[in-house]
């Protein structure tokens, strides 16, 4: 199954590009969940989720939308209190786990996190500490984006993030399914702005139909290799992520 969505949904500049102009922001998630199948939220990088707010996400989305959350930075970095922090993180997400709407969690590892034994052990410890939550790992080092590293990740059932655009670390997107969900994210191809760190301008990119069509065979291949595939758009500037997601759904629809 292929699920398409965006990074976040509470973007005021998506009105009226995506959200109807008169739609109450309190109904945005309800509207979003009728259009897309998944959503990734990043606030958990900085603070632990509160079970009451996570329960609201389940209820407001109609209990059909699949969610992914970013792993707290302190967990990715290997904080001394990792096990306690991981338990709190997992407990906060429990309402979505209970409703069957928690697709996975995404840990981001920087360029200095190279493919070596100690780092791989840290990755496995992180996965084990997450109380059964499915871990997606995004790597800033190209050493992980190889068939050899992919085999190690597959053996430990850790998903690898396949990222298009952004501050890419390989010339071409490394599409690979090492576990379910297979994970694909379109960052936007403003590479110069990512390198310069131009804030929101990094996400100001609208994919063309041809660019997305070129990725469809790879996404279809991932569908054959994993039970679920999540495809997320992070070119969030002025609703471009929602427009890109809808365009991809149209390209996939003849076969879905």
C-alpha positions in Angstrom: 0.0 0.0 0.0 1.3 3.5 -0.9 0.3 6.4 1.4 0.9 9.9 0.3 1.0 13.0 2.5 3.0 16.0 3.7 5.2 17.1 6.5 2.8 18.9 8.8 -0.7 20.2 8.1 -0.9 23.4 10.2 0.5 25.8 7.6 -1.4 29.1 7.4 0.0 29.9 4.0 -1.8 26.8 2.6 -5.0 28.9 2.6 -6.5 29.2 0.0 -4.1 27.1 -2.1 -5.1 23.9 -0.3 -7.5 24.8 2.5 -10.7 26.6 1.6 -10.6 30.3 2.6 -13.4 30.1 5.1 -12.5 26.8 6.7 -12.0 27.0 10.4 -8.3 26.1 11.2 -9.7 23.7 13.9 -11.1 21.7 10.9 -7.9 21.6 8.9 -6.8 18.1 10.0 -10.3 16.7 9.3 -10.1 18.2 5.8 -6.5 17.1 5.3 -7.3 13.5 6.3 -9.9 13.3 3.5 -7.2 14.2 0.9 -4.2 12.2 2.1 -3.2 9.0 3.8 -0.3 10.0 6.1 1.3 13.0 7.8 4.7 13.5 9.5 5.0 15.8 12.5 8.3 17.3 13.7 7.5 19.0 17.0 8.6 15.9 18.9 12.2 16.8 17.9 12.1 19.4 20.6 9.5 18.3 23.2 7.8 15.1 24.3 4.3 14.5 23.0 1.4 14.8 25.5 -1.0 11.9 25.3 -4.0 14.2 25.3 -2.9 16.1 22.2 -2.0 12.9 20.5 -5.5 11.5 21.3 -6.9 14.7 19.7 -5.0 13.9 16.5 -6.5 10.5 16.4 -10.1 11.8 16.9 -9.8 14.8 14.6 -8.4 12.8 11.8 -11.3 10.3 11.8 -9.0 7.5 13.0 -7.9 6.8 9.4 -4.8 8.9 8.9 -1.4 7.4 9.5 1.1 9.5 11.4 4.9 9.6 11.7 6.8 11.6 14.3 10.4 12.8 14.5 12.6 11.2 17.2 13.7 13.7 19.8 17.2 15.0 19.1 18.4 14.0 22.5 17.6 10.4 21.7 19.3 10.5 18.4 22.4 12.0 20.0 22.5 9.2 22.7 21.5 11.1 25.8 22.6 9.4 29.1 19.0 9.0 30.1 18.1 7.5 26.7 15.9 4.6 28.0 13.7 6.9 30.2 13.4 9.4 27.5 12.5 6.8 24.9 9.8 5.3 27.3 8.3 8.8 27.7 8.4 9.4 24.0 6.7 6.1 23.2 4.1 6.5 26.0 3.1 9.9 24.7 2.4 8.4 21.3 0.4 5.5 22.7 -3.1 6.8 21.7 -2.1 6.5 18.0 -0.5 3.2 18.6 -3.7 2.0 20.2 -5.8 3.2 17.3 -3.5 1.7 14.7 -2.5 5.1 13.3 1.2 5.2 14.3 3.2 4.3 11.2 6.6 5.0 12.5 9.1 7.4 14.0 11.9 9.2 12.1 15.4 9.7 13.5 17.7 12.1 11.7 21.5 11.4 11.8 23.9 14.1 10.7 26.9 13.9 8.3 29.3 12.9 11.2 27.3 9.8 11.9 29.2 7.5 9.5 28.7 3.8 8.7 30.8 2.1 11.4 30.2 -0.5 14.0 29.7 1.8 17.0 27.2 3.9 15.2 25.3 0.9 14.0 25.1 -0.4 17.6 23.8 3.0 18.7 21.2 2.8 16.0 20.1 -0.7 17.1 20.0 0.4 20.8 17.8 3.3 19.8 15.4 1.0 18.0 15.3 -1.4 21.0 14.6 1.5 23.4 11.5 2.6 21.4 9.2 -0.1 22.8 8.4 -1.6 19.4 7.9 1.6 17.4 9.0 1.2 13.8 12.2 3.3 13.3 13.0 5.1 10.1 16.6 6.4 9.9 17.6 9.4 7.8 21.3 9.7 7.2 23.4 12.7 6.3 26.4 10.6 5.4 26.5 8.9 2.0 28.2 5.9 3.6 24.8 4.6 4.7 23.3 5.0 1.2 24.8 1.8 -0.2 23.7 -1.8 -0.8 26.1 -3.0 2.0 24.6 -0.6 4.6 21.1 -1.4 3.4 21.7 -5.1 4.0 22.7 -4.4 7.6 19.6 -2.2 8.2 17.3 -4.8 6.6 18.7 -7.5 9.0 17.7 -5.3 11.9 14.4 -4.2 10.4 15.3 -0.5 10.4 13.8 1.5 7.5 16.0 3.8 5.5 14.8 7.3 4.5 14.9 7.8 0.7 15.2 11.6 0.3 14.8 13.5 -3.0 16.3 16.9 -3.1 17.3 19.1 -0.2 20.9 19.1 0.8 21.3 15.8 -0.9 24.3 13.7 0.0 24.2 11.5 -3.2 23.8 12.6 -6.8 20.7 10.5 -7.2 18.1 9.4 -4.7 18.9 6.1 -3.1 15.6 4.2 -3.3 15.7 1.2 -1.1 13.2 -0.7 1.2 15.0 -2.2 4.2 11.8 -2.6 6.3 8.2 -1.5 6.5 7.3 1.2 6.1 9.5 2.1 3.1 9.9 5.8 3.4 10.3 8.5 0.7 10.5 12.2 1.2 10.5 15.0 -1.4 12.4 18.0 0.0 12.4 20.2 -3.0 15.3 20.7 -5.4 16.5 24.1 -4.3 19.9 22.7 -3.5 21.7 26.1 -3.4 19.2 27.4 -0.8 19.7 24.2 1.3 23.5 24.7 1.2 23.2 28.3 2.2 20.6 27.5 4.9 18.0 30.0 3.5 15.3 29.2 6.1 11.8 28.8 4.6 13.1 29.4 1.1 14.6 25.9 1.2 11.0 24.6 0.9 10.0 26.9 -1.9 9.9 24.4 -4.8 7.0 23.0 -6.8 7.8 19.7 -8.4 6.9 19.3 -12.0 4.7 16.4 -13.2 7.7 15.0 -15.2 9.9 15.0 -12.1 7.3 13.1 -10.1 6.5 10.7 -13.0 10.2 9.8 -13.1 10.0 8.7 -9.4 6.8 6.6 -9.8 8.5 3.4 -11.0 10.9 3.5 -8.0 7.9 4.0 -5.6 6.1 1.1 -7.2 9.2 -1.1 -6.8 9.3 -0.2 -3.1 5.6 -1.2 -2.9 6.7 -4.7 -4.0 9.4 -4.9 -1.4 7.6 -3.5 1.7 4.1 -3.9 3.1 3.6 -0.2 3.3 5.2 2.8 1.5 4.9 6.3 2.9 5.7 9.2 0.5 5.9 12.7 2.2 6.3 16.1 0.7 8.4 18.7 2.6 8.3 21.5 0.0 5.8 23.2 2.4 6.1 26.8 1.2 2.7 28.3 0.3 0.9 24.9 -0.1 3.3 23.5 -2.6 3.6 20.2 -0.6 -0.1 19.6 -0.8 -0.1 20.4 -4.6 2.8 18.1 -5.1 1.1 15.3 -3.1 -2.1 15.6 -5.1 -0.1 15.5 -8.3 1.6 12.3 -7.3 -1.7 10.7 -6.3 -3.0 11.5 -9.8 0.1 9.8 -11.3 -0.3 6.8 -9.1 -4.1 6.5 -9.4 -4.3 4.5 -12.6 -2.5 1.6 -10.8 -3.7 2.1 -7.2 
